């Protein structure tokens, strides 16, 4: 569900002047990368990566496992967290917040 309690509600992303954080440029780069894979087409999802000579897909569990490996390397006690405390929502919301901050920062410049 989206925040307006409507499934599949469209969320519009706009182009920004930021070279790295612009969601439109980032999406274009993802599509360009994926379309460069042999066998990709308009139906190839953005989870596609080229590994071992073929298209494979990254799952949210792959991402969580990677975060957990990193947290484990730092040390659970040092972080004050445990293995089940991490998920992918924080990554999405953190990226969105960063984009919001950049957009506001650019719009308030004189």
C-alpha positions in Angstrom: 0.0 0.0 0.0 1.1 3.5 -0.7 0.7 6.3 1.9 -2.7 7.2 0.4 -3.9 3.6 1.0 -4.1 3.1 -2.8 -2.4 0.1 -4.3 -0.2 0.8 -7.4 -0.6 4.6 -6.9 1.7 6.4 -9.2 4.5 8.4 -7.5 6.0 11.0 -9.9 9.8 11.6 -9.8 11.2 14.8 -11.3 14.5 15.6 -12.9 16.9 17.6 -10.7 20.2 19.4 -11.5 22.1 17.0 -9.2 24.4 14.8 -11.3 24.3 11.8 -8.9 21.0 12.0 -7.0 18.7 12.9 -9.9 16.1 10.1 -10.0 15.4 10.5 -13.7 19.1 10.2 -14.6 19.5 7.3 -12.2 16.6 5.5 -13.8 17.9 6.1 -17.3 21.3 4.7 -16.3 19.7 1.6 -14.9 17.6 1.1 -18.1 20.6 1.7 -20.3 22.7 -0.8 -18.3 20.0 -3.5 -18.4 19.3 -3.0 -22.1 23.0 -3.7 -22.7 22.6 -7.2 -21.5 22.3 -9.9 -24.1 18.7 -11.2 -24.1 17.2 -8.2 -22.3 14.0 -6.5 -23.6 11.3 -4.1 -22.5 10.0 -6.7 -20.0 13.3 -7.2 -18.2 12.8 -6.0 -14.6 15.2 -3.6 -12.9 16.4 -6.3 -10.6 18.4 -7.7 -13.5 22.2 -8.0 -13.2 24.7 -9.7 -15.5 26.4 -12.5 -13.6 28.1 -15.7 -14.7 27.4 -14.9 -18.4 23.6 -14.5 -18.0 20.9 -12.3 -16.6 20.2 -13.0 -12.9 18.0 -11.0 -10.5 18.8 -9.4 -7.2 16.1 -9.9 -4.5 15.3 -7.9 -1.4 16.6 -10.9 0.5 20.0 -10.5 -1.3 20.1 -6.9 -0.2 19.1 -7.7 3.4 21.8 -10.5 3.5 24.4 -8.0 2.3 23.4 -5.4 4.9 23.6 -8.1 7.6 27.0 -9.2 6.5 28.2 -5.6 6.7 26.6 -5.1 10.1 28.1 -8.3 11.4 31.6 -7.2 10.2 31.2 -4.0 12.1 29.8 -5.8 15.1 26.3 -6.2 16.4 27.2 -5.1 19.9 29.0 -2.0 18.5 25.9 -1.1 16.5 23.5 -1.9 19.4 21.4 -3.9 17.0 20.6 -7.5 16.2 20.3 -9.4 12.9 16.5 -8.9 12.4 16.7 -5.2 12.8 17.6 -4.4 9.2 15.3 -4.3 6.1 15.1 -2.7 2.7 12.5 0.0 3.7 15.2 2.1 5.4 17.2 2.2 2.2 14.3 3.4 0.2 13.1 6.0 2.7 16.7 7.2 3.3 17.2 7.7 -0.4 13.9 9.6 -0.7 14.8 11.8 2.2 18.2 12.6 0.8 16.6 13.5 -2.5 14.1 15.7 -0.7 16.8 17.5 1.2 18.8 18.1 -2.0 15.7 19.4 -3.9 14.9 21.8 -1.0 18.5 23.0 -0.8 18.6 23.8 -4.5 15.2 25.6 -4.5 16.2 27.9 -1.6 19.4 29.1 -3.2 19.4 32.7 -4.4 
